[in-house]
């Protein structure tokens, strides 16, 4: 039975390094988006000898445990039938292992539209990772076409690339980083009004985190205004994915850093705790003021006025809520500024 030409059906629609902590991983990854055409319905099990051909080219694939969780797991998946994006992910990893780059993390998920997929995998050298992706694409297409005959010069090419210098992304530290679906600009303006210089504050759009990862190495305070996102593809705006995406900001704060977040967003709190951060929670409703046991610092609105409590100190009043700025910006900025001031005077 003839099959459509995989090289015309399986197309790369996006390929980039995601250099900072990101939606998928705390480590840098290559992101590859594919449109697979007719190969949305054609698996490795539909091609006689697919596994054997791929295993001859890359014998190290036997070490890939995949979701089965044991040696040879990925090869079992090939026998049962798995699809081009998932196979490309594993081949890209194994190509790097072939030249001595010990990598194993990868993930493949549905993309932004039917018939599209996003795969990510780790790398040790950014240029090697990108080239491994394109080579893996070619190798898997050849395997589906029944024309794969070894790796050719692929390993030598990757070794040559690996010998080139890695272009370092300069480390950038900021005092405060802000993300969320609303009021980021207003929060930054409020911090300025409270004496935090704009040069020390970074507004990080969720879409930027998704596309490129965090654009800084470390922040002292990470402010998450909310998880209602409108600047990302629809599937990333869904509740669970949106919370994961904005929660990446906690990786920038890291162990000992502070995450300022809405009191009701427990999934974000859990993400921040896993990153080793301390929590500072805020609420816009006096009836749902954060509990002192849940955070070392908290802020809420009562009687139209902002109240803040740091550690075990008595609550203090930070002024009336104004009509010219979203309340979330005023409360989050007041809490962050008070934390920064407290750390300076400690």
For each residue, the residues with C-beta under 8 A, 3 or more apart:
1:
2:
3: 6 38 42 46 47 144 145
4: 8 9 37 38 39 42
5: 8 9 145
6: 3 9 10 39 84 140 141 142 144 145
7: 10 138 141 145
8: 4 5 11 37
9: 4 5 6 36 37 38 39
10: 6 7 34 35 36 37 39 84 137 140 141 144
11: 8 34 35 36 37
12: 15 32 33 34 133 134 137
13: 33 34 35 116
14: 31 32 33
15: 12 30 31 32 33 130 133 134
16: 30 31 130 211 212
17: 28 29 30 31 123 126 129 130
18: 22 24 28 29 30 31 120 211 212 213
19: 28 126 169 212 213
20: 28 169 212 213 214 215 216 217 252
21: 25 26 27 213 214 248 251 252
22: 18 25 26 28 29 209 210 212 213 214 248
23: 209 210 236 241 244 245 248
24: 18 29 31 107 120
25: 21 22 28 29 105 107 120 122
26: 21 22 251
27: 21 105 122
28: 17 18 19 20 22 25 122 123 126 213
29: 17 18 22 24 25 105 120 121 122 123 129
30: 15 16 17 18 92 120 121 122 123 126 129 130 132 133
31: 14 15 16 17 18 24 118 119 120
32: 12 14 15 88 92 118 119 120 133 137
33: 12 13 14 15 111 112 116 117 118 119
34: 10 11 12 13 84 85 88 111 116 117 118 119 137
35: 10 11 13 111 115 116
36: 9 10 11 39 40 83 84 85 115 116 117
37: 4 8 9 10 11 40 115
38: 3 4 9 41 42
39: 4 6 9 10 36 42 83 84 144
40: 36 37 83 114 115
41: 38
42: 3 4 38 39 46 47 83 144
43: 46 81 82 83
44: 47 50 51 77 78 79 81 82 83 87 143
45: 50 78 79 80 81
46: 3 42 43 81
47: 3 42 44 50 143 144 146
48:
49: 52 53 146
50: 44 45 47 53 54 78 143 144
51: 44 54 55 75 78 79
52: 49 55 56
53: 49 50 56 57 143 146 148
54: 50 51 57 58 61 78 87 91 139 140 143 148
55: 51 52 58 59 61 62 75
56: 52 53 59 150
57: 53 54 139 143 148 150 151
58: 54 55 61 91 94 95 98 151
59: 55 56 62
60: 63 64 94 97 98
61: 54 55 58 64 74 75 90 91 94
62: 55 59 71 72 75
63: 60 71 97
64: 60 61 73 74 75 90 93 94 104
65: 68 69 70 71 73 74
66: 69 73 74 76 77 90
67: 73 77
68: 65 72 73 74 76 77
69: 65 66 73
70: 65 73
71: 62 63 65
72: 62 68 75 76
73: 64 65 66 67 68 69 70 76 77
74: 61 64 65 66 68 77 78 90
75: 51 55 61 62 64 72 78 79
76: 66 68 72 73 79 80
77: 44 66 67 68 73 74 80 81 82 86
78: 44 45 50 51 54 74 75 81 82 87
79: 44 45 51 75 76
80: 45 76 77
81: 43 44 45 46 77 78
82: 43 44 77 78 86 87
83: 36 39 40 42 43 44 86 87
84: 6 10 34 36 39 87 88 140 141 144
85: 34 36 88 89 108 117 118 119
86: 77 82 83 89 90 108 119
87: 44 54 78 82 83 84 90 91 140 143
88: 32 34 84 85 91 92 119 133 136 137 140
89: 85 86 92 93 106 107 108 119 120 121 136
90: 61 64 66 74 86 87 93 94 106
91: 54 58 61 87 88 94 95 135 136 139 140
92: 30 32 88 89 95 96 106 121 129 132 133 135 136
93: 64 89 90 96 97 103 104 106 121 122 132
94: 58 60 61 64 90 91 97 98
95: 58 91 92 98 99 132 135 136 139 151 154 155 158
96: 92 93 99 101 103 123 124 128 129 132 158
97: 60 63 93 94 100 101 102 103
98: 58 60 94 95 151 155 158
99: 95 96 128 155 158 159 162
100: 97
101: 96 97 123 124 125 128 162
102: 97 124
103: 93 96 97 121 122 123 124
104: 64 93 122
105: 25 27 29 121 122
106: 89 90 92 93 119 120 121 122
107: 24 25 89 119 120 121
108: 85 86 89 117 118 119 120
109: 117 118 119
110: 116 117 118 235
111: 33 34 35 115 116 117 118
112: 33 116 118 233 234 235
113: 116
114: 40
115: 35 36 37 40 111
116: 13 33 34 35 36 110 111 112 113
117: 33 34 36 85 108 109 110 111
118: 31 32 33 34 85 108 109 110 111 112
119: 31 32 33 34 85 86 88 89 106 107 108 109
120: 18 24 25 29 30 31 32 89 106 107 108
121: 29 30 89 92 93 103 105 106 107 129 133
122: 25 27 28 29 30 93 103 104 105 106 129
123: 17 28 29 30 96 101 103 126 128 129 132
124: 96 101 102 103 128 129 162
125: 101 128 129 161 162 164 166
126: 17 19 28 30 123 129 130 166 167
127: 130 131 161 164 166
128: 96 99 101 123 124 125 131 132 158 161 162
129: 17 29 30 92 96 121 122 123 124 125 126 132 133
130: 15 16 17 30 126 127 133 134
131: 127 128 134 135 157 158 161
132: 30 92 93 95 96 123 128 129 135 136 158
133: 12 15 30 32 88 92 121 129 130 136 137
134: 12 15 130 131 137 138
135: 91 92 95 131 132 138 139 154 157 158
136: 88 89 91 92 95 132 133 139 140
137: 10 12 32 34 88 133 134 140 141
138: 7 134 135 141 142
139: 54 57 91 95 135 136 142 143 148 151 154
140: 6 10 54 84 87 88 91 136 137 143 144
141: 6 7 10 84 137 138 144 145
142: 6 138 139 145 147 148 149
143: 44 47 50 53 54 57 87 139 140 146 148
144: 3 6 10 39 42 47 50 84 140 141
145: 3 5 6 7 141 142 148
146: 47 49 53 143
147: 142
148: 53 54 57 139 142 143 145
149: 142
150: 56 57
151: 57 58 95 98 139 154 155
152:
153: 156 157
154: 95 135 139 151 157 158
155: 95 98 99 151 158 159
156: 153 159 160
157: 131 135 153 154 160 161
158: 95 96 98 99 128 131 132 135 154 155 161 162
159: 99 155 156 162 163
160: 156 157 163 164
161: 125 127 128 131 157 158 164
162: 99 101 124 125 128 158 159
163: 159 160
164: 125 127 160 161
165:
166: 125 126 127
167: 126
168:
169: 19 20
170:
171: 217 218
172: 215 216 217
173: 216 217 218 219
174: 177 200 201 202 216 218 219 220
175: 196 200 201 219 220 221 340
176: 191 196 200 201 202 219 220 221 222 223 336 340
177: 174 201 202 204 214 216 219 221 222 223 249 252 253
178: 184 187 188 201 202 203 204 222 223 224 225
179: 184 203 204 205 206 209 222 223 224 225 246 249
180: 183 184 206 223 224 225 226 227 228 229 246
181: 206 225 226 227 228 229 230 231 242
182: 225 226 228 326 328
183: 180 186 187 225 226 326 328 329 332
184: 178 179 180 187 188 203 204 205 225
185: 188 189 203
186: 183 189 190 325 326 329
187: 178 183 184 190 191 223 225 328 329 332 333
188: 178 184 185 191 192 198 201 203
189: 185 186 192 193 325 329
190: 186 187 193 194 325 329 330 332 333 334
191: 176 187 188 194 196 198 201 333 336 337
192: 188 189 195 196 197 198 201
193: 189 190 333
194: 190 191 333 334 337
195: 192 337 341
196: 175 176 191 192 200 201 336 337 340
197: 192 200 201
198: 188 191 192 201
199:
200: 174 175 176 196 197
201: 174 175 176 177 178 188 191 192 196 197 198
202: 174 176 177 178 215 216 219
203: 178 179 184 185 188
204: 177 178 179 184 208 209 214 215 249
205: 179 184 208 209 231
206: 179 180 181 209 210 229 231 232 236 242 245 246
207: 210 211 231 232
208: 204 205 211 212 215
209: 22 23 179 204 205 206 212 213 214 245 246 248 249
210: 22 23 206 207 232 236 245
211: 16 18 207 208
212: 16 18 19 20 22 208 209 215
213: 18 19 20 21 22 28 209 248
214: 20 21 22 177 204 209 248 249 251 252
215: 20 172 202 204 208 212
216: 20 172 173 174 177 202 219 252
217: 20 171 172 173 252
218: 171 173 174 252 253 254 257
219: 173 174 175 176 177 202 216 222 249 252 253 257
220: 174 175 176 253 257 258 340 343
221: 175 176 177 253 257 258 259 260 280 336 339 340
222: 176 177 178 179 219 249 250 252 253 257 258 259 260 272 277
223: 176 177 178 179 180 187 249 260 261 332 333 336
224: 178 179 180 227 246 247 249 259 260 261 262 265 268
225: 178 179 180 181 182 183 184 187 262 328 329 332
226: 180 181 182 183 246 262 265 328
227: 180 181 224 239 242 243 245 246 265 268
228: 180 181 182 242
229: 180 181 206 232 236 237 242 245 246
230: 181 237
231: 181 205 206 207
232: 206 207 210 229 236 237 242 245
233: 112 236 237
234: 112 237 238
235: 110 112 238 241
236: 23 206 210 229 232 233 241 242 245
237: 229 230 232 233 234 241 242
238: 234 235 241 242
239: 227 242 243
240: 243 244 267
241: 23 235 236 237 238 244 245
242: 181 206 227 228 229 232 236 237 238 239 245 246
243: 227 239 240 246 247 265 267 268 271
244: 23 240 241 247 248 267 271
245: 23 206 209 210 227 229 232 236 241 242 248
246: 179 180 206 209 224 226 227 229 242 243 249 268
247: 224 243 244 250 267 268 271 272
248: 21 22 23 209 213 214 244 245 251 252
249: 177 179 204 209 214 219 222 223 224 246 252 253 259
250: 222 247 253 254 257 259 268 271 272 275 277
251: 21 26 214 248 254 275
252: 20 21 177 214 216 217 218 219 222 248 249 257
253: 177 218 219 220 221 222 249 250 257 258 259 272 275 277
254: 218 250 251 257 275 276 277
255: 275 276 277
256: 276 277 278
257: 218 219 220 221 222 250 252 253 254 275 276 277 278
258: 220 221 222 253 277 278 279 280 297 336 339
259: 221 222 224 249 250 253 268 272 275 277 278 279 280
260: 221 222 223 224 280 281 282 332 335 336 339
261: 223 224 265 268 269 272 279 280 281 282
262: 224 225 226 265 268 281 282 283 328
263: 281 282 283 288 289 290 294 298 300
264: 283 288
265: 224 226 227 243 261 262 268 269
266: 269 270
267: 240 243 244 247 270 271
268: 224 227 243 246 247 250 259 261 262 265 271 272
269: 261 265 266 272 273 279 281 294
270: 266 267 273 274
271: 243 244 247 250 267 268 274 275
272: 222 247 250 253 259 261 268 269 275 277 279
273: 269 270 276 277 279
274: 270 271
275: 250 251 253 254 255 257 259 271 272
276: 254 255 256 257 273
277: 222 250 253 254 255 256 257 258 259 272 273
278: 256 257 258 259 295 296 297
279: 258 259 261 269 272 273 294 295 296
280: 221 258 259 260 261 295 296 297 298 299 335 336 339
281: 260 261 262 263 269 290 294 295 297 298 299
282: 260 261 262 263 290 298 299 300 328 331 332 335
283: 262 263 264 286 288 289 290 298 299 300 301 331
284: 300 301 327 328 331
285: 288 289 300 301
286: 283 289 300 301 302 303
287:
288: 263 264 283 285 300
289: 263 283 285 286 298 300 302 307
290: 263 281 282 283 294 295 298 299 300
291: 294 295 298
292: 295 298 309 312
293:
294: 263 269 279 281 290 291 298
295: 278 279 280 281 290 291 292 298
296: 278 279 280 310 311
297: 258 278 280 281 308 309 310 311 335 338 339
298: 263 280 281 282 283 289 290 291 292 294 295 308 309 335
299: 280 281 282 283 290 306 307 308 309 318 331 332 334 335 338
300: 263 282 283 284 285 286 288 289 290 306 307 331
301: 283 284 285 286 304 305 306 307 321 327 331
302: 286 289 305 307
303: 286
304: 301 320 321
305: 301 302 317 318 319 320 321
306: 299 300 301 317 318 319 320 321 330 331 334
307: 289 299 300 301 302 315 316 317 318
308: 297 298 299 315 316 317 318 334 335 338
309: 292 297 298 299 313 314 315 316
310: 296 297 313 338 339 342
311: 296 297
312: 292
313: 309 310 316
314: 309
315: 307 308 309
316: 307 308 309 313 338
317: 305 306 307 308
318: 299 305 306 307 308 334 338
319: 305 306 334
320: 304 305 306
321: 301 304 305 306 327 330 331
322: 325 330
323:
324:
325: 186 189 190 322 329 330
326: 182 183 186 329 330
327: 284 301 321 330 331
328: 182 183 187 225 226 262 282 284 331 332
329: 183 186 187 189 190 225 325 326 332 333
330: 190 306 321 322 325 326 327 333 334
331: 282 283 284 299 300 301 306 321 327 328 334 335
332: 183 187 190 223 225 260 282 299 328 329 335 336
333: 187 190 191 193 194 223 329 330 336 337
334: 190 194 299 306 308 318 319 330 331 337 338
335: 260 280 282 297 298 299 308 331 332 338 339
336: 176 191 196 221 223 258 260 280 332 333 339 340
337: 191 194 195 196 333 334 340 341
338: 297 299 308 310 316 318 334 335 341 342
339: 221 258 260 280 297 310 335 336 342 343
340: 175 176 196 220 221 336 337 343 344
341: 195 337 338 344 345
342: 310 338 339 345 346
343: 220 339 340 346
344: 340 341
345: 341 342
346: 342 343
